[in-house]
Amino acid sequence: MKTKTQKHTWQYWLFFLAGLEIITISINFFYAPINVAAGGSTGISILIDAVWGINRSLSVFVVNALMLILAAVFLGKETLKKVALGSLLVPVLMAITPSFKLTSNNMLAVIYGGVLMGVGVSMLYRINASSGGTTIPPLIIKKYFYIDPALSLMVIDMSVIFLNIFVDGTEAFLLAAFSQVITTMTMRYTETGFDKKYQVRIMSNNKLEEIRQMLQQDYDGLTVYNVVGGYSDQDKQQLVIVVDTNEYGQLVAKARKIDSEAFIVTENIAKVHGGKWQI
C-alpha cells in the first residue's frame, strides 16, 4: 500500500510540474515575444514588460504574491494551500525557461500558445490543482457575492485582453481575444475528447444469450438490464457494455455474426472511471 501511495504522489507532482511548464512555454515562446496578453497574471506581466520593461517573472511573482495575501485574508488556509505552490512556481519556471520568438507569424503564435495554455490548465484541473494568480479573486467574489467564478474570471481575463489596445494596438487585442477562444476550445476537448468510449446497447429476440457469452468472454464491464418491449409488452433483457473506440467495429461485427437482426444502439461517452479505466 505504501509503494502505491508513493507512486501516486510522484506521478501527481510530475503531472503538476508538467502542466505548469506547458503554461510557461506558451507564455515564453508564443505570447510574450509578440506582446500579446491573453489574460491572467502572466498577461499582466506581458503588458508591464511592454510598457516599462520590468522582468515578466518578477511581475508575475508580485501579482501572485498579492493574490495569495487576498486568499489568506478572505478564503482561509485550505484554499491558500491549494493555490500557493502553483502561484510561486510559475514565476520561477518563467525565469528559468528560455524565452524567444518561435515563429514570425503572429496568428500561428497565438494558436499554438492558446492550445498549450489550454492543455496546461486542463492538466492542473485534472489533478485539482491551480496556478493561482487571477483565479483567486473569482473565488472571493463567489464567497461573498455568490457569482459564478467562471463569469468573474472571464471578466478579469477580458479586462486584461482589452488593455492590449492601449499597449500594442487593436491587432494585439484581436489576437489575444482569439487566443482565449482557442484556449477555451482546447480545454473542453482535452478534458473529454482524448478519452472517448462507446456505450453499446444490444437486444436480440432469439440469440441474446449467445451474444452475452461472447461479450463475457471477449470484453469487460458487461451489464444486463431488465426491460419491457414497447410493442410486445413482454419482459426482455438488454446488454450494455462500454468499449474503446478501436474495439467498437469488431464488437458490432461479432454481434451481427451471431444475430444479423440484433438491435444495437451506440452512444458516445466522454469519460469513464473505474474498472479497467482507472484514471
C-alpha positions in Angstrom: 0.0 0.0 0.0 2.8 2.4 0.9 4.5 1.8 -2.5 1.3 2.6 -4.4 0.9 5.8 -2.4 4.4 6.9 -3.1 4.0 6.2 -6.8 0.8 8.2 -6.9 2.5 11.1 -5.2 5.4 11.0 -7.6 3.0 10.9 -10.6 1.0 13.8 -9.1 3.9 16.1 -8.7 5.3 15.2 -12.2 1.9 15.9 -13.7 1.7 19.1 -11.8 5.1 20.4 -12.9 4.4 19.4 -16.5 1.2 21.4 -16.5 2.9 24.5 -15.1 5.8 24.2 -17.6 3.5 23.9 -20.5 1.8 27.1 -19.4 5.2 28.7 -19.1 6.2 27.6 -22.6 3.0 29.1 -24.0 4.0 32.4 -22.4 7.7 32.5 -23.1 7.7 31.1 -26.6 4.5 32.4 -28.1 2.6 35.2 -26.2 5.5 37.3 -24.7 7.6 37.6 -27.8 4.7 39.2 -29.7 3.5 41.3 -26.7 0.0 39.6 -26.6 -1.6 39.4 -23.2 -4.2 36.8 -23.1 -5.4 37.2 -19.5 -4.2 36.2 -16.1 -1.2 37.4 -14.1 1.1 36.3 -16.9 -0.8 38.5 -19.3 -0.5 41.4 -16.9 3.3 40.8 -16.7 3.5 40.9 -20.6 1.8 44.3 -20.6 4.1 45.6 -17.8 7.1 44.3 -19.7 6.0 46.0 -22.9 5.3 49.4 -21.2 8.0 49.6 -18.5 10.5 46.8 -19.4 10.1 45.1 -16.0 11.1 41.5 -15.9 8.0 39.3 -16.5 8.8 36.6 -13.9 9.2 39.3 -11.3 5.9 40.9 -12.2 4.1 37.6 -12.0 5.7 36.9 -8.7 4.5 40.3 -7.3 0.9 39.9 -8.7 0.7 36.3 -7.4 2.0 37.2 -4.0 -0.7 39.9 -3.7 -3.3 37.4 -4.8 -2.0 34.9 -2.1 -2.4 37.6 0.5 -6.0 38.1 -0.6 -6.5 34.3 -0.4 -5.1 34.2 3.1 -7.3 37.0 4.3 -10.6 36.2 2.6 -10.5 32.4 1.7 -8.6 30.7 4.6 -5.8 28.3 4.9 -7.2 25.4 2.9 -7.6 27.5 -0.3 -4.3 29.1 0.3 -2.5 25.8 0.4 -4.2 24.7 -2.8 -3.0 27.8 -4.8 0.2 28.7 -3.1 2.6 26.3 -4.7 1.4 26.9 -8.3 1.4 30.7 -7.7 5.1 30.6 -6.6 6.3 28.1 -9.1 5.0 29.8 -12.2 7.4 32.8 -11.9 10.3 30.5 -11.1 9.6 28.4 -14.2 9.2 31.6 -16.3 12.6 32.8 -15.1 14.5 29.5 -15.8 12.7 28.7 -19.1 14.2 30.3 -22.2 12.1 32.9 -24.0 12.4 33.6 -27.7 10.2 34.0 -30.7 9.5 30.6 -32.2 7.5 31.8 -35.2 7.3 35.1 -37.1 3.6 34.5 -37.9 1.6 36.1 -35.1 -1.5 34.1 -35.9 0.4 30.8 -35.6 1.9 32.1 -32.3 -1.5 32.7 -30.6 -2.9 29.4 -32.0 0.0 27.4 -30.6 0.1 29.5 -27.4 -3.7 29.1 -26.9 -3.5 25.3 -27.4 -0.6 24.9 -25.0 -2.3 27.1 -22.4 -5.5 25.1 -22.7 -3.6 21.8 -22.3 -1.6 23.1 -19.3 -4.6 24.4 -17.4 -6.6 21.3 -18.2 -3.7 19.2 -16.7 -3.9 21.2 -13.5 -7.7 20.9 -13.3 -7.4 17.1 -13.8 -5.5 16.8 -10.5 -7.5 19.6 -8.8 -4.5 21.9 -8.8 -4.2 25.6 -9.7 -1.6 28.0 -11.0 -3.1 30.7 -8.7 -2.9 34.3 -9.9 -6.1 35.9 -11.1 -8.1 32.7 -10.4 -8.2 33.8 -6.7 -10.4 37.0 -7.0 -13.3 35.0 -8.6 -13.2 32.6 -5.6 -13.5 35.6 -3.3 -16.4 37.1 -5.3 -18.2 33.8 -5.2 -17.8 33.5 -1.5 -19.2 36.9 -0.7 -21.4 37.7 -3.7 -22.4 34.2 -5.0 -21.3 35.0 -8.6 -20.1 32.1 -10.7 -16.3 32.1 -10.7 -16.2 31.3 -14.4 -18.0 34.5 -15.1 -15.8 36.6 -12.9 -12.6 35.0 -14.3 -13.9 35.8 -17.8 -14.4 39.4 -16.9 -10.9 39.7 -15.4 -9.3 38.0 -18.4 -11.3 40.1 -20.9 -10.2 43.3 -19.0 -6.5 42.2 -19.4 -7.1 41.4 -23.0 -8.8 44.8 -23.6 -5.6 46.6 -22.3 -3.7 45.2 -25.3 -5.4 48.0 -27.3 -3.5 50.7 -25.3 -0.2 48.9 -25.3 0.2 47.4 -28.7 -2.9 48.3 -30.7 -6.1 46.8 -32.0 -4.3 43.8 -33.7 -2.8 42.7 -30.4 -6.3 42.9 -28.8 -7.8 40.8 -31.6 -5.1 38.2 -31.3 -5.4 38.0 -27.6 -9.2 37.5 -27.8 -8.8 34.9 -30.5 -6.2 33.0 -28.3 -8.7 33.0 -25.5 -11.2 31.2 -27.8 -8.5 28.7 -28.8 -7.7 28.0 -25.1 -11.3 27.5 -24.2 -11.9 25.1 -27.1 -8.7 23.2 -26.2 -9.7 22.8 -22.6 -13.1 21.5 -23.4 -11.6 19.0 -25.9 -8.7 18.0 -23.6 -11.0 17.3 -20.6 -13.3 15.0 -22.6 -12.1 14.5 -26.1 -9.0 12.3 -25.8 -10.7 9.5 -23.8 -13.8 8.8 -26.0 -15.6 5.5 -25.4 -18.7 3.9 -26.8 -21.6 2.6 -24.8 -23.3 -0.1 -26.7 -26.8 -1.4 -26.1 -27.7 -4.8 -27.6 -31.1 -6.5 -27.8 -31.9 -9.8 -29.6 -35.1 -11.7 -29.8 -33.6 -15.2 -30.2 -29.9 -15.2 -29.6 -29.2 -12.8 -26.7 -27.6 -15.5 -24.5 -25.1 -16.3 -27.2 -24.2 -12.6 -27.6 -23.9 -12.3 -23.9 -21.5 -15.2 -23.7 -19.4 -13.7 -26.5 -19.2 -10.3 -24.6 -18.3 -12.0 -21.3 -15.5 -13.9 -23.0 -14.0 -11.1 -25.1 -14.8 -7.8 -23.2 -15.1 -6.3 -19.7 -17.8 -4.5 -17.8 -20.9 -6.1 -19.2 -24.2 -5.1 -17.6 -27.6 -6.7 -18.1 -30.8 -4.7 -17.8 -34.4 -5.9 -17.5 -36.6 -4.1 -20.0 -40.1 -4.3 -21.4 -40.8 -4.5 -25.1 -42.6 -1.4 -26.3 -44.8 -3.3 -28.7 -44.9 -6.8 -27.3 -45.2 -5.6 -23.7 -43.1 -8.6 -22.7 -40.2 -8.8 -20.3 -36.8 -8.8 -22.1 -33.1 -8.2 -21.4 -30.8 -5.6 -22.8 -27.0 -6.0 -22.8 -25.0 -2.8 -22.1 -21.2 -2.6 -22.4 -18.6 0.2 -22.7 -15.7 -0.3 -25.1 -12.8 1.7 -26.5 -13.3 3.2 -30.0 -10.9 0.7 -31.5 -12.9 -2.2 -30.2 -16.3 -1.0 -31.4 -16.3 -2.2 -35.0 -15.2 -5.7 -34.1 -17.8 -5.9 -31.4 -20.6 -5.0 -33.8 -19.3 -7.5 -36.3 -19.3 -10.3 -33.8 -22.8 -9.5 -32.6 -24.1 -9.3 -36.2 -22.5 -12.6 -36.9 -24.4 -14.3 -34.1 -27.7 -12.4 -34.9 -27.9 -10.4 -38.1 -31.1 -8.8 -36.8 -29.8 -7.8 -33.4 -30.9 -4.3 -32.4 -27.8 -2.3 -31.5 -27.7 1.3 -30.2 -24.4 3.2 -29.7 -23.8 6.3 -27.6 -20.7 8.4 -27.3 -19.2 8.5 -23.8 -16.9 11.4 -22.9 -15.2 9.8 -19.8 -15.2 6.5 -17.9 -13.7 5.9 -14.4 -13.2 2.6 -12.6 -12.9 -0.9 -13.9 -10.0 -1.2 -16.3 -10.1 2.6 -16.8 -8.5 3.6 -13.6 -7.5 7.2 -14.4 
